Amino acid sequence: MSGGLTRKQLDAMTCGGPGGCDHTAGGGHEMYFHARCHMEAGTEASYKDGVITMSCAQCGLFIADIKVAES
């Protein structure tokens, strides 16, 4: 676990796909998480101690840890 991404970090991210993306064209600001190893595969999410961990559904490779905000 890397300590997790924060909302500020996620809001500043761009797409990692070919050509990149700055989330300003048409489709809004949705962020989809894909593993670099299997872009077409789904993702798995688990939650523990305030952190959501995303991983590749095909091979289990780590994608990201996401911190859940305190209430």
Biopython code that builds the backbone (N, CA, C, O; Angstrom):
import numpy as np
from Bio.PDB.StructureBuilder import StructureBuilder

atoms = [
    (1, "MET", "N", (0.846, -1.183, 0.000)),
    (1, "MET", "CA", (0.000, 0.000, 0.000)),
    (1, "MET", "C", (0.887, 1.240, 0.000)),
    (1, "MET", "O", (1.832, 1.329, 0.783)),
    (2, "SER", "N", (0.589, 2.183, -0.864)),
    (2, "SER", "CA", (1.437, 3.352, -1.043)),
    (2, "SER", "C", (1.024, 4.536, -0.181)),
    (2, "SER", "O", (1.630, 5.601, -0.298)),
    (3, "GLY", "N", (0.035, 4.401, 0.666)),
    (3, "GLY", "CA", (-0.449, 5.536, 1.430)),
    (3, "GLY", "C", (-1.704, 6.118, 0.809)),
    (3, "GLY", "O", (-2.437, 6.851, 1.473)),
    (4, "GLY", "N", (-1.963, 5.809, -0.437)),
    (4, "GLY", "CA", (-3.203, 6.184, -1.089)),
    (4, "GLY", "C", (-3.166, 7.504, -1.824)),
    (4, "GLY", "O", (-2.454, 8.430, -1.437)),
    (5, "LEU", "N", (-3.939, 7.577, -2.882)),
    (5, "LEU", "CA", (-4.134, 8.811, -3.632)),
    (5, "LEU", "C", (-5.187, 9.650, -2.921)),
    (5, "LEU", "O", (-6.132, 9.103, -2.354)),
    (6, "THR", "N", (-5.037, 10.956, -2.945)),
    (6, "THR", "CA", (-6.013, 11.855, -2.358)),
    (6, "THR", "C", (-6.908, 12.426, -3.445)),
    (6, "THR", "O", (-6.607, 12.284, -4.630)),
    (7, "ARG", "N", (-8.003, 13.070, -3.059)),
    (7, "ARG", "CA", (-8.895, 13.678, -4.045)),
    (7, "ARG", "C", (-8.148, 14.721, -4.874)),
    (7, "ARG", "O", (-8.346, 14.802, -6.086)),
    (8, "LYS", "N", (-7.298, 15.512, -4.239)),
    (8, "LYS", "CA", (-6.535, 16.533, -4.963)),
    (8, "LYS", "C", (-5.686, 15.889, -6.055)),
    (8, "LYS", "O", (-5.614, 16.405, -7.171)),
    (9, "GLN", "N", (-5.042, 14.766, -5.739)),
    (9, "GLN", "CA", (-4.220, 14.074, -6.737)),
    (9, "GLN", "C", (-5.084, 13.508, -7.859)),
    (9, "GLN", "O", (-4.734, 13.630, -9.033)),
    (10, "LEU", "N", (-6.211, 12.888, -7.505)),
    (10, "LEU", "CA", (-7.091, 12.311, -8.524)),
    (10, "LEU", "C", (-7.681, 13.389, -9.428)),
    (10, "LEU", "O", (-7.766, 13.193, -10.640)),
    (11, "ASP", "N", (-8.089, 14.521, -8.861)),
    (11, "ASP", "CA", (-8.666, 15.602, -9.659)),
    (11, "ASP", "C", (-7.676, 16.168, -10.662)),
    (11, "ASP", "O", (-8.079, 16.686, -11.703)),
    (12, "ALA", "N", (-6.379, 16.077, -10.362)),
    (12, "ALA", "CA", (-5.344, 16.622, -11.247)),
    (12, "ALA", "C", (-4.869, 15.618, -12.293)),
    (12, "ALA", "O", (-4.125, 15.991, -13.201)),
    (13, "MET", "N", (-5.283, 14.348, -12.188)),
    (13, "MET", "CA", (-4.798, 13.319, -13.108)),
    (13, "MET", "C", (-5.386, 13.461, -14.504)),
    (13, "MET", "O", (-6.484, 13.984, -14.694)),
    (14, "THR", "N", (-4.620, 12.977, -15.470)),
    (14, "THR", "CA", (-5.099, 12.867, -16.840)),
    (14, "THR", "C", (-5.096, 11.397, -17.226)),
    (14, "THR", "O", (-4.529, 10.562, -16.522)),
    (15, "CYS", "N", (-5.730, 11.089, -18.342)),
    (15, "CYS", "CA", (-5.791, 9.697, -18.788)),
    (15, "CYS", "C", (-4.405, 9.210, -19.191)),
    (15, "CYS", "O", (-3.596, 9.977, -19.711)),
    (16, "GLY", "N", (-4.142, 7.947, -18.950)),
    (16, "GLY", "CA", (-2.850, 7.381, -19.298)),
    (16, "GLY", "C", (-2.854, 6.660, -20.628)),
    (16, "GLY", "O", (-1.839, 6.090, -21.028)),
    (17, "GLY", "N", (-3.985, 6.677, -21.322)),
    (17, "GLY", "CA", (-4.084, 5.989, -22.602)),
    (17, "GLY", "C", (-3.357, 6.728, -23.706)),
    (17, "GLY", "O", (-2.887, 7.848, -23.509)),
    (18, "PRO", "N", (-3.265, 6.097, -24.870)),
    (18, "PRO", "CA", (-2.597, 6.729, -26.007)),
    (18, "PRO", "C", (-3.215, 8.091, -26.320)),
    (18, "PRO", "O", (-4.437, 8.211, -26.413)),
    (19, "GLY", "N", (-2.389, 9.102, -26.481)),
    (19, "GLY", "CA", (-2.875, 10.435, -26.811)),
    (19, "GLY", "C", (-3.220, 11.271, -25.593)),
    (19, "GLY", "O", (-3.356, 12.489, -25.706)),
    (20, "GLY", "N", (-3.364, 10.651, -24.436)),
    (20, "GLY", "CA", (-3.681, 11.389, -23.218)),
    (20, "GLY", "C", (-5.048, 12.045, -23.275)),
    (20, "GLY", "O", (-5.775, 11.887, -24.255)),
    (21, "CYS", "N", (-5.395, 12.767, -22.248)),
    (21, "CYS", "CA", (-6.689, 13.429, -22.145)),
    (21, "CYS", "C", (-6.618, 14.361, -20.955)),
    (21, "CYS", "O", (-6.033, 14.016, -19.928)),
    (22, "ASP", "N", (-7.208, 15.543, -21.082)),
    (22, "ASP", "CA", (-7.206, 16.464, -19.944)),
    (22, "ASP", "C", (-8.588, 16.606, -19.317)),
    (22, "ASP", "O", (-8.804, 17.492, -18.490)),
    (23, "HIS", "N", (-9.528, 15.741, -19.703)),
    (23, "HIS", "CA", (-10.880, 15.699, -19.153)),
    (23, "HIS", "C", (-11.671, 16.975, -19.392)),
    (23, "HIS", "O", (-12.581, 17.277, -18.621)),
    (24, "THR", "N", (-11.354, 17.733, -20.437)),
    (24, "THR", "CA", (-12.113, 18.947, -20.719)),
    (24, "THR", "C", (-12.997, 18.795, -21.951)),
    (24, "THR", "O", (-13.843, 19.655, -22.198)),
    (25, "ALA", "N", (-12.832, 17.742, -22.723)),
    (25, "ALA", "CA", (-13.582, 17.583, -23.971)),
    (25, "ALA", "C", (-14.828, 16.719, -23.759)),
    (25, "ALA", "O", (-14.727, 15.532, -23.450)),
    (26, "GLY", "N", (-15.983, 17.322, -23.925)),
    (26, "GLY", "CA", (-17.252, 16.619, -24.011)),
    (26, "GLY", "C", (-17.679, 15.706, -22.891)),
    (26, "GLY", "O", (-18.710, 15.964, -22.269)),
    (27, "GLY", "N", (-16.945, 14.655, -22.598)),
    (27, "GLY", "CA", (-17.433, 13.603, -21.730)),
    (27, "GLY", "C", (-17.391, 13.860, -20.239)),
    (27, "GLY", "O", (-17.759, 12.977, -19.464)),
    (28, "GLY", "N", (-16.967, 15.012, -19.812)),
    (28, "GLY", "CA", (-16.943, 15.278, -18.378)),
    (28, "GLY", "C", (-15.640, 14.857, -17.734)),
    (28, "GLY", "O", (-14.602, 14.791, -18.392)),
    (29, "HIS", "N", (-15.700, 14.576, -16.458)),
    (29, "HIS", "CA", (-14.490, 14.306, -15.688)),
    (29, "HIS", "C", (-14.446, 12.906, -15.109)),
    (29, "HIS", "O", (-13.792, 12.687, -14.089)),
    (30, "GLU", "N", (-15.117, 11.960, -15.726)),
    (30, "GLU", "CA", (-15.085, 10.595, -15.214)),
    (30, "GLU", "C", (-13.681, 10.024, -15.327)),
    (30, "GLU", "O", (-12.970, 10.274, -16.300)),
    (31, "MET", "N", (-13.293, 9.254, -14.317)),
    (31, "MET", "CA", (-11.984, 8.603, -14.318)),
    (31, "MET", "C", (-12.235, 7.099, -14.242)),
    (31, "MET", "O", (-12.926, 6.622, -13.342)),
    (32, "TYR", "N", (-11.676, 6.366, -15.180)),
    (32, "TYR", "CA", (-11.796, 4.915, -15.199)),
    (32, "TYR", "C", (-10.421, 4.326, -14.934)),
    (32, "TYR", "O", (-9.429, 4.730, -15.540)),
    (33, "PHE", "N", (-10.379, 3.373, -14.026)),
    (33, "PHE", "CA", (-9.111, 2.752, -13.666)),
    (33, "PHE", "C", (-8.933, 1.453, -14.433)),
    (33, "PHE", "O", (-9.786, 0.567, -14.387)),
    (34, "HIS", "N", (-7.806, 1.351, -15.142)),
    (34, "HIS", "CA", (-7.441, 0.149, -15.881)),
    (34, "HIS", "C", (-5.992, -0.171, -15.541)),
    (34, "HIS", "O", (-5.175, 0.725, -15.329)),
    (35, "ALA", "N", (-5.698, -1.434, -15.494)),
    (35, "ALA", "CA", (-4.301, -1.828, -15.295)),
    (35, "ALA", "C", (-3.554, -1.700, -16.618)),
    (35, "ALA", "O", (-4.134, -1.932, -17.679)),
    (36, "ARG", "N", (-2.303, -1.341, -16.569)),
    (36, "ARG", "CA", (-1.500, -1.238, -17.793)),
    (36, "ARG", "C", (-1.248, -2.605, -18.407)),
    (36, "ARG", "O", (-1.009, -2.717, -19.610)),
    (37, "CYS", "N", (-1.300, -3.641, -17.584)),
    (37, "CYS", "CA", (-1.004, -4.991, -18.063)),
    (37, "CYS", "C", (-2.119, -5.555, -18.945)),
    (37, "CYS", "O", (-1.832, -6.254, -19.917)),
    (38, "HIS", "N", (-3.368, -5.270, -18.631)),
    (38, "HIS", "CA", (-4.526, -5.808, -19.362)),
    (38, "HIS", "C", (-5.595, -4.718, -19.477)),
    (38, "HIS", "O", (-6.575, -4.726, -18.731)),
    (39, "MET", "N", (-5.406, -3.789, -20.404)),
    (39, "MET", "CA", (-6.304, -2.632, -20.544)),
    (39, "MET", "C", (-7.766, -3.034, -20.761)),
    (39, "MET", "O", (-8.670, -2.305, -20.353)),
    (40, "GLU", "N", (-8.006, -4.174, -21.392)),
    (40, "GLU", "CA", (-9.373, -4.598, -21.689)),
    (40, "GLU", "C", (-10.022, -5.345, -20.524)),
    (40, "GLU", "O", (-11.237, -5.543, -20.515)),
    (41, "ALA", "N", (-9.223, -5.757, -19.550)),
    (41, "ALA", "CA", (-9.743, -6.514, -18.404)),
    (41, "ALA", "C", (-10.433, -5.589, -17.423)),
    (41, "ALA", "O", (-10.187, -4.382, -17.422)),
    (42, "GLY", "N", (-11.279, -6.136, -16.607)),
    (42, "GLY", "CA", (-11.920, -5.372, -15.550)),
    (42, "GLY", "C", (-10.961, -5.095, -14.413)),
    (42, "GLY", "O", (-9.788, -5.462, -14.465)),
    (43, "THR", "N", (-11.475, -4.443, -13.390)),
    (43, "THR", "CA", (-10.685, -4.176, -12.201)),
    (43, "THR", "C", (-11.399, -4.760, -10.987)),
    (43, "THR", "O", (-12.610, -4.983, -11.005)),
    (44, "GLU", "N", (-10.639, -4.999, -9.954)),
    (44, "GLU", "CA", (-11.192, -5.447, -8.677)),
    (44, "GLU", "C", (-10.882, -4.378, -7.646)),
    (44, "GLU", "O", (-9.823, -3.752, -7.680)),
    (45, "ALA", "N", (-11.820, -4.175, -6.727)),
    (45, "ALA", "CA", (-11.621, -3.209, -5.657)),
    (45, "ALA", "C", (-11.846, -3.892, -4.320)),
    (45, "ALA", "O", (-12.769, -4.691, -4.160)),
    (46, "SER", "N", (-10.987, -3.567, -3.362)),
    (46, "SER", "CA", (-11.182, -4.045, -1.996)),
    (46, "SER", "C", (-11.011, -2.853, -1.066)),
    (46, "SER", "O", (-10.375, -1.861, -1.420)),
    (47, "TYR", "N", (-11.584, -2.962, 0.125)),
    (47, "TYR", "CA", (-11.531, -1.869, 1.087)),
    (47, "TYR", "C", (-11.020, -2.374, 2.423)),
    (47, "TYR", "O", (-11.461, -3.415, 2.910)),
    (48, "LYS", "N", (-10.088, -1.634, 3.018)),
    (48, "LYS", "CA", (-9.588, -1.975, 4.350)),
    (48, "LYS", "C", (-8.988, -0.725, 4.992)),
    (48, "LYS", "O", (-8.192, -0.019, 4.373)),
    (49, "ASP", "N", (-9.369, -0.467, 6.211)),
    (49, "ASP", "CA", (-8.775, 0.606, 7.018)),
    (49, "ASP", "C", (-8.744, 1.958, 6.314)),
    (49, "ASP", "O", (-7.741, 2.669, 6.387)),
    (50, "GLY", "N", (-9.829, 2.319, 5.633)),
    (50, "GLY", "CA", (-9.917, 3.636, 5.005)),
    (50, "GLY", "C", (-9.254, 3.758, 3.651)),
    (50, "GLY", "O", (-9.096, 4.868, 3.142)),
    (51, "VAL", "N", (-8.862, 2.639, 3.053)),
    (51, "VAL", "CA", (-8.198, 2.675, 1.745)),
    (51, "VAL", "C", (-8.866, 1.673, 0.806)),
    (51, "VAL", "O", (-9.050, 0.507, 1.157)),
    (52, "ILE", "N", (-9.229, 2.139, -0.397)),
    (52, "ILE", "CA", (-9.728, 1.267, -1.464)),
    (52, "ILE", "C", (-8.523, 0.897, -2.324)),
    (52, "ILE", "O", (-7.800, 1.772, -2.799)),
    (53, "THR", "N", (-8.314, -0.394, -2.522)),
    (53, "THR", "CA", (-7.212, -0.874, -3.353)),
    (53, "THR", "C", (-7.780, -1.399, -4.665)),
    (53, "THR", "O", (-8.657, -2.262, -4.671)),
    (54, "MET", "N", (-7.273, -0.872, -5.776)),
    (54, "MET", "CA", (-7.685, -1.290, -7.114)),
    (54, "MET", "C", (-6.614, -2.202, -7.692)),
    (54, "MET", "O", (-5.420, -1.940, -7.547)),
    (55, "SER", "N", (-7.050, -3.290, -8.358)),
    (55, "SER", "CA", (-6.101, -4.196, -8.996)),
    (55, "SER", "C", (-6.708, -4.785, -10.270)),
    (55, "SER", "O", (-7.922, -4.738, -10.470)),
    (56, "CYS", "N", (-5.859, -5.333, -11.118)),
    (56, "CYS", "CA", (-6.283, -5.945, -12.374)),
    (56, "CYS", "C", (-7.082, -7.214, -12.067)),
    (56, "CYS", "O", (-6.636, -8.059, -11.291)),
    (57, "ALA", "N", (-8.262, -7.345, -12.676)),
    (57, "ALA", "CA", (-9.102, -8.525, -12.448)),
    (57, "ALA", "C", (-8.529, -9.768, -13.115)),
    (57, "ALA", "O", (-8.870, -10.887, -12.730)),
    (58, "GLN", "N", (-7.665, -9.589, -14.110)),
    (58, "GLN", "CA", (-7.111, -10.737, -14.812)),
    (58, "GLN", "C", (-5.897, -11.321, -14.102)),
    (58, "GLN", "O", (-5.812, -12.536, -13.926)),
    (59, "CYS", "N", (-4.956, -10.472, -13.691)),
    (59, "CYS", "CA", (-3.717, -11.003, -13.102)),
    (59, "CYS", "C", (-3.441, -10.521, -11.683)),
    (59, "CYS", "O", (-2.502, -10.994, -11.042)),
    (60, "GLY", "N", (-4.245, -9.585, -11.185)),
    (60, "GLY", "CA", (-4.074, -9.112, -9.819)),
    (60, "GLY", "C", (-3.052, -8.007, -9.629)),
    (60, "GLY", "O", (-2.793, -7.611, -8.493)),
    (61, "LEU", "N", (-2.455, -7.489, -10.718)),
    (61, "LEU", "CA", (-1.462, -6.424, -10.599)),
    (61, "LEU", "C", (-2.072, -5.193, -9.926)),
    (61, "LEU", "O", (-3.192, -4.797, -10.246)),
    (62, "PHE", "N", (-1.336, -4.598, -9.003)),
    (62, "PHE", "CA", (-1.758, -3.390, -8.280)),
    (62, "PHE", "C", (-1.938, -2.228, -9.253)),
    (62, "PHE", "O", (-1.099, -2.017, -10.129)),
    (63, "ILE", "N", (-3.040, -1.466, -9.102)),
    (63, "ILE", "CA", (-3.267, -0.260, -9.895)),
    (63, "ILE", "C", (-3.100, 0.982, -9.024)),
    (63, "ILE", "O", (-2.295, 1.858, -9.340)),
    (64, "ALA", "N", (-3.857, 1.059, -7.927)),
    (64, "ALA", "CA", (-3.798, 2.247, -7.076)),
    (64, "ALA", "C", (-4.461, 1.991, -5.737)),
    (64, "ALA", "O", (-5.343, 1.142, -5.615)),
    (65, "ASP", "N", (-4.023, 2.736, -4.737)),
    (65, "ASP", "CA", (-4.716, 2.820, -3.464)),
    (65, "ASP", "C", (-5.391, 4.183, -3.423)),
    (65, "ASP", "O", (-4.792, 5.186, -3.812)),
    (66, "ILE", "N", (-6.614, 4.225, -2.961)),
    (66, "ILE", "CA", (-7.373, 5.477, -2.886)),
    (66, "ILE", "C", (-7.841, 5.681, -1.460)),
    (66, "ILE", "O", (-8.530, 4.826, -0.904)),
    (67, "LYS", "N", (-7.474, 6.805, -0.862)),
    (67, "LYS", "CA", (-7.882, 7.109, 0.508)),
    (67, "LYS", "C", (-9.354, 7.507, 0.526)),
    (67, "LYS", "O", (-9.816, 8.247, -0.342)),
    (68, "VAL", "N", (-10.082, 7.013, 1.516)),
    (68, "VAL", "CA", (-11.475, 7.397, 1.714)),
    (68, "VAL", "C", (-11.484, 8.541, 2.720)),
    (68, "VAL", "O", (-10.839, 8.454, 3.765)),
    (69, "ALA", "N", (-12.211, 9.614, 2.411)),
    (69, "ALA", "CA", (-12.225, 10.809, 3.253)),
    (69, "ALA", "C", (-12.816, 10.518, 4.629)),
    (69, "ALA", "O", (-13.744, 9.722, 4.768)),
    (70, "GLU", "N", (-12.272, 11.166, 5.621)),
    (70, "GLU", "CA", (-12.840, 11.113, 6.967)),
    (70, "GLU", "C", (-14.164, 11.859, 6.935)),
    (70, "GLU", "O", (-14.342, 12.782, 6.139)),
    (71, "SER", "N", (-15.090, 11.465, 7.795)),
    (71, "SER", "CA", (-16.394, 12.148, 7.812)),
    (71, "SER", "C", (-16.315, 13.455, 8.552)),
    (71, "SER", "O", (-17.316, 14.163, 8.666)),
]
sb = StructureBuilder()
sb.init_structure("model")
sb.init_model(0)
sb.init_chain("A")
sb.init_seg("    ")
for serial, (resi, resn, name, xyz) in enumerate(atoms, 1):
    if name == "N":
        sb.init_residue(resn, " ", resi, " ")
    sb.init_atom(name, np.array(xyz, "f"), 0.0, 1.0, " ", f" {name:<3s}", serial, name[0])
structure = sb.get_structure()
